[in-house]
Amino acid sequence: MNVQFITGKTKTLYIEKKTFNIIREDEKKAGSAEVSTVYFSDFKKFGDLLFYSKMTLGSHSDAQVATIKKLVINDLITEGDFTK
């Protein structure tokens, strides 16, 4: 899926056919030829939500890997956060 923002930034999302999980995201800033890539993998359940637990930032040998150990969903958000 290709998305272009009003700022000119573009994102390309790669979605796995069977699960509909987003497995890759390419982002390009307006006016730049450089593309930054993030790979999403190791999907697992966090409560009722199926979410990636591993992000690989970059596609070269120097890529960084981030691992999600705990995902807190709206834990500190209350209804009062949505009212004036």
GUVEXLO-314452 format. One record per residue (C-alpha): residue number from 1; x, y, z; residue in one letter. Coordinates in steps of 0.02 Angstrom, whole numbers, plus 50000, padded with zeros to 5 digits. Layout:
N
<r pos="NUM" east="X" north="Y" up="Z" code="A"/>
...
This chain:
84
<r pos="1" east="50000" north="50000" up="50000" code="M"/>
<r pos="2" east="50071" north="50171" up="49953" code="N"/>
<r pos="3" east="50028" north="50324" up="50057" code="V"/>
<r pos="4" east="50076" north="50504" up="50020" code="Q"/>
<r pos="5" east="50060" north="50632" up="50159" code="F"/>
<r pos="6" east="50020" north="50816" up="50135" code="I"/>
<r pos="7" east="50202" north="50853" up="50181" code="T"/>
<r pos="8" east="50261" north="50754" up="50030" code="G"/>
<r pos="9" east="50328" north="50610" up="50135" code="K"/>
<r pos="10" east="50283" north="50439" up="50065" code="T"/>
<r pos="11" east="50265" north="50269" up="50148" code="K"/>
<r pos="12" east="50250" north="50100" up="50068" code="T"/>
<r pos="13" east="50176" north="49965" up="50179" code="L"/>
<r pos="14" east="50201" north="49781" up="50138" code="Y"/>
<r pos="15" east="50058" north="49673" up="50203" code="I"/>
<r pos="16" east="50068" north="49484" up="50222" code="E"/>
<r pos="17" east="49930" north="49402" up="50118" code="K"/>
<r pos="18" east="49866" north="49274" up="50242" code="K"/>
<r pos="19" east="49876" north="49368" up="50407" code="T"/>
<r pos="20" east="49862" north="49550" up="50348" code="F"/>
<r pos="21" east="50009" north="49593" up="50462" code="N"/>
<r pos="22" east="50117" north="49738" up="50407" code="I"/>
<r pos="23" east="50287" north="49657" up="50384" code="I"/>
<r pos="24" east="50387" north="49801" up="50308" code="R"/>
<r pos="25" east="50378" north="49990" up="50296" code="E"/>
<r pos="26" east="50479" north="50100" up="50179" code="D"/>
<r pos="27" east="50479" north="50287" up="50213" code="E"/>
<r pos="28" east="50544" north="50425" up="50101" code="K"/>
<r pos="29" east="50546" north="50609" up="50150" code="K"/>
<r pos="30" east="50493" north="50739" up="50023" code="A"/>
<r pos="31" east="50635" north="50790" up="49908" code="G"/>
<r pos="32" east="50750" north="50650" up="49969" code="S"/>
<r pos="33" east="50809" north="50498" up="49873" code="A"/>
<r pos="34" east="50850" north="50405" up="50036" code="E"/>
<r pos="35" east="50728" north="50271" up="50092" code="V"/>
<r pos="36" east="50724" north="50206" up="50270" code="S"/>
<r pos="37" east="50659" north="50029" up="50292" code="T"/>
<r pos="38" east="50587" north="49943" up="50446" code="V"/>
<r pos="39" east="50547" north="49757" up="50450" code="Y"/>
<r pos="40" east="50418" north="49690" up="50574" code="F"/>
<r pos="41" east="50426" north="49508" up="50631" code="S"/>
<r pos="42" east="50401" north="49384" up="50772" code="D"/>
<r pos="43" east="50216" north="49423" up="50792" code="F"/>
<r pos="44" east="50140" north="49370" up="50957" code="K"/>
<r pos="45" east="49990" north="49403" up="51068" code="K"/>
<r pos="46" east="49996" north="49547" up="51191" code="F"/>
<r pos="47" east="49831" north="49523" up="51281" code="G"/>
<r pos="48" east="49702" north="49513" up="51141" code="D"/>
<r pos="49" east="49812" north="49606" up="51015" code="L"/>
<r pos="50" east="49925" north="49516" up="50890" code="L"/>
<r pos="51" east="50075" north="49630" up="50865" code="F"/>
<r pos="52" east="50255" north="49619" up="50808" code="Y"/>
<r pos="53" east="50386" north="49592" up="50943" code="S"/>
<r pos="54" east="50538" north="49626" up="50834" code="K"/>
<r pos="55" east="50584" north="49776" up="50726" code="M"/>
<r pos="56" east="50735" north="49776" up="50613" code="T"/>
<r pos="57" east="50782" north="49954" up="50566" code="L"/>
<r pos="58" east="50877" north="49956" up="50401" code="G"/>
<r pos="59" east="50918" north="49822" up="50275" code="S"/>
<r pos="60" east="51108" north="49818" up="50281" code="H"/>
<r pos="61" east="51232" north="49728" up="50390" code="S"/>
<r pos="62" east="51228" north="49875" up="50512" code="D"/>
<r pos="63" east="51039" north="49862" up="50539" code="A"/>
<r pos="64" east="50978" north="49889" up="50717" code="Q"/>
<r pos="65" east="50857" north="49768" up="50800" code="V"/>
<r pos="66" east="50730" north="49817" up="50932" code="A"/>
<r pos="67" east="50632" north="49690" up="51032" code="T"/>
<r pos="68" east="50468" north="49726" up="51119" code="I"/>
<r pos="69" east="50461" north="49638" up="51287" code="K"/>
<r pos="70" east="50299" north="49713" up="51353" code="K"/>
<r pos="71" east="50161" north="49808" up="51265" code="L"/>
<r pos="72" east="50049" north="49914" up="51374" code="V"/>
<r pos="73" east="49886" north="49960" up="51288" code="I"/>
<r pos="74" east="49799" north="50118" up="51351" code="N"/>
<r pos="75" east="49852" north="50077" up="51529" code="D"/>
<r pos="76" east="49864" north="50258" up="51587" code="L"/>
<r pos="77" east="49729" north="50332" up="51475" code="I"/>
<r pos="78" east="49561" north="50377" up="51552" code="T"/>
<r pos="79" east="49398" north="50443" up="51479" code="E"/>
<r pos="80" east="49446" north="50614" up="51551" code="G"/>
<r pos="81" east="49590" north="50622" up="51427" code="D"/>
<r pos="82" east="49460" north="50642" up="51288" code="F"/>
<r pos="83" east="49354" north="50780" up="51367" code="T"/>
<r pos="84" east="49389" north="50964" up="51397" code="K"/>
